[in-house]
Amino acid sequence: MLILGIETAVEHVGVALGDHRGTLATATVNSDRRHAESLAPMIEFVCAHAGMTLRQLDAVAVDVGPGLFTGLRVGIAAAQSLAWALDIPVVPMCSLDVLAQQAARTEDDVVAAALDARRGEMYWAVYKPGDGRMMRLTEPVVTPPDDCAIHLAERDQYVTCVGSGFVRHHDSFEALTRTTMRADQATWPSIDDLLVLAGQQAAREEWVEAHMLEPLYLRVPDAEINWATREGR
């Protein structure tokens, strides 16, 4: 299957095109919150670089979160538009699943993946290696970092920690003696890992129709919080 992968849930934008041969073309830029302006030219670039056209796509994969609310909406809208126009399915990807995948090939320990959620919180989930991918031990949640630290301490297992959540809130985890912070790894989900996982899911036909695609927000958008505060709710 020829799959187009889209990553807009975090501060950078990533696009990749691949099939059974592997990744054919990829592009990543630090968008500085300009996801909508960056995405379309990047899709054109990877298609041209791979010598493919959008009409040849069999599926589109997109990060549905958790992550930046505006970025999520941009990526999901683009994936839906392509799926509707080309009559192809969408493979929804969780940003934490993709983030954890970077430790799948090198670690036997339990892996914790976390993204900074701002407002003194982090998105996180815990995984174990299995069958070439990371298997969830917990579902994605958004909590203060101390809640994650308590959970990891109570597991009493060696844990490899990856992601911007651990970088941003490093102080909360300093007292843990059985954790390893992977400072050598990227702190964001990789578009290459997203494409690999999407290929595995597509092979199992774990996809949805465009109208069924839903973002994984975990909490209400900041705009709604600010509006409720102004209204005194």
C-alpha positions in Angstrom: 0.0 0.0 0.0 1.1 3.5 -0.7 0.5 5.6 2.4 0.9 9.3 3.0 1.7 10.2 6.6 0.9 13.5 8.2 2.3 14.8 11.5 1.0 18.2 12.8 0.2 17.4 16.4 3.4 19.0 17.7 5.6 22.0 17.0 7.0 20.7 13.8 5.2 19.5 10.6 6.2 16.1 9.1 5.1 14.5 5.9 6.2 11.1 4.5 5.3 8.8 1.7 6.0 5.1 1.8 4.9 1.6 0.8 6.2 -2.0 1.3 9.6 -0.9 0.2 9.9 1.6 3.1 9.9 5.4 3.2 10.1 6.8 -0.3 10.2 10.5 0.6 10.0 12.5 3.8 10.1 16.2 4.9 10.1 17.8 8.3 10.1 21.5 9.2 9.8 23.5 12.4 6.6 25.3 11.6 6.5 27.8 14.5 2.8 27.2 14.6 2.4 27.8 10.9 1.1 24.3 10.3 -1.6 25.2 7.7 0.9 27.2 5.6 3.5 24.4 5.7 1.5 21.3 5.1 0.3 21.6 1.5 3.7 22.5 0.0 5.3 19.6 1.9 2.8 17.1 0.6 3.5 18.3 -3.0 7.3 18.0 -2.3 7.2 14.4 -1.0 5.0 13.3 -3.9 7.3 15.0 -6.5 10.4 13.6 -4.8 9.0 10.1 -4.8 7.7 10.4 -8.4 4.2 9.7 -7.2 0.9 11.4 -7.5 -1.9 11.7 -4.9 -4.1 9.6 -7.1 -1.9 6.7 -6.4 -2.4 6.8 -2.6 -4.1 3.8 -1.0 -4.5 5.4 2.5 -3.5 8.5 4.4 -2.3 8.3 8.0 -2.5 11.2 10.4 -1.5 11.9 14.1 -4.8 12.5 15.9 -3.2 13.5 19.2 -2.9 14.3 21.9 -1.1 17.5 21.0 -1.5 21.0 19.8 -5.2 21.7 19.2 -4.7 23.9 16.1 -2.1 21.6 14.7 -4.4 18.6 15.2 -7.2 20.3 13.4 -5.0 21.2 10.4 -3.7 17.6 10.0 -7.1 16.0 10.5 -8.8 18.3 8.0 -6.1 17.7 5.4 -6.4 13.9 5.9 -10.2 14.0 5.6 -10.1 16.1 2.5 -7.7 13.7 0.8 -9.6 10.7 1.9 -12.9 12.1 0.6 -11.4 13.3 -2.7 -9.6 10.0 -3.4 -12.1 7.6 -1.7 -9.4 6.1 0.5 -9.3 5.2 4.2 -7.6 7.1 7.0 -5.2 5.4 9.5 -5.5 7.4 12.8 -2.3 7.5 14.9 -1.8 8.4 18.5 1.1 10.8 19.1 2.2 8.9 22.2 2.2 5.6 20.4 4.5 7.1 17.7 6.7 8.7 20.3 7.2 5.4 22.2 8.1 3.6 19.0 11.5 5.2 18.9 12.5 3.0 21.9 11.0 -0.2 20.5 14.1 -1.4 18.6 16.7 -0.9 21.4 15.0 -1.3 24.8 13.6 -4.2 26.7 12.5 -2.0 29.6 9.0 -0.5 30.1 8.8 2.8 28.2 7.0 5.9 29.2 6.2 8.5 26.5 5.2 12.0 27.4 4.5 15.3 25.6 4.4 18.7 27.3 0.7 19.7 27.5 1.5 23.2 28.9 -0.6 24.6 31.8 1.7 22.5 34.1 0.5 19.2 32.7 1.8 16.5 30.4 0.2 13.9 28.1 1.6 10.5 28.9 1.2 6.7 28.6 3.3 3.6 29.5 4.3 0.8 27.1 6.1 -2.5 26.8 7.9 -3.9 23.7 6.0 -6.5 21.8 5.7 -7.8 18.3 7.8 -5.1 16.7 5.8 -2.3 18.3 5.1 -0.8 21.6 2.1 -2.2 23.4 0.1 0.1 25.8 0.1 -0.8 29.5 -1.9 2.4 30.2 -4.2 4.5 28.2 -3.1 8.1 27.2 -4.0 10.7 29.9 -3.3 14.3 30.8 -2.1 15.0 34.3 0.4 17.1 36.3 3.9 15.5 36.0 3.9 14.5 39.7 1.0 12.1 39.0 3.1 10.4 36.3 6.1 10.3 38.6 4.0 8.5 41.3 2.8 6.0 38.8 6.3 5.2 37.6 7.6 4.9 41.2 4.7 2.5 42.1 5.5 0.3 39.1 8.9 -0.6 40.7 10.3 -1.4 37.2 13.1 0.1 35.1 11.4 2.6 32.8 12.9 4.4 29.8 11.4 7.8 29.4 11.1 9.6 26.1 9.5 12.9 25.0 9.2 16.6 25.6 7.1 16.1 28.7 10.0 14.6 30.6 12.4 17.3 29.2 10.0 20.1 30.3 9.2 18.6 33.7 12.5 16.9 34.5 12.6 18.0 38.1 9.5 15.9 38.9 11.4 12.8 38.0 14.8 13.4 39.5 14.1 11.4 42.6 13.2 8.3 40.7 16.1 5.8 40.7 14.8 3.3 38.2 14.1 5.6 35.2 16.3 6.5 32.3 15.8 9.7 30.4 16.6 9.2 26.7 18.2 12.6 26.0 19.8 11.1 22.9 16.4 10.6 21.3 14.1 13.1 19.6 11.5 14.7 22.0 8.7 14.6 19.4 6.9 11.9 17.4 8.9 11.0 14.3 7.1 11.0 10.9 9.2 8.0 9.9 8.0 6.0 12.9 4.4 7.2 12.2 4.7 5.8 8.7 6.0 2.5 9.9 3.3 2.1 12.5 0.6 3.2 10.0 1.8 0.5 7.5 1.4 -2.1 10.2 -2.1 -0.9 11.1 -3.1 -0.7 7.5 -2.0 -4.3 6.9 -4.4 -5.2 9.7 -7.0 -3.0 8.1 -7.1 -0.8 11.3 -8.4 2.3 9.5 -11.5 4.4 9.5 -13.6 6.3 6.9 -12.9 10.1 6.8 -16.1 11.1 8.6 -15.2 8.8 11.5 -11.9 10.5 12.2 -11.8 12.1 15.7 -9.1 14.1 17.5 -7.7 12.7 20.8 -7.8 16.0 22.8 -7.9 14.6 26.4 -8.9 18.0 27.6 -10.9 20.9 26.3 -9.1 23.5 24.1 -7.5 26.4 25.8 -9.8 28.8 24.0 -12.8 27.1 25.6 -11.1 27.3 29.0 -10.4 31.0 28.5 -14.0 31.7 27.4 -15.4 29.9 30.4 -13.2 31.9 32.7 -14.3 35.2 31.2 -17.9 34.1 31.5 -17.4 33.3 35.1 -18.3 29.6 34.7 
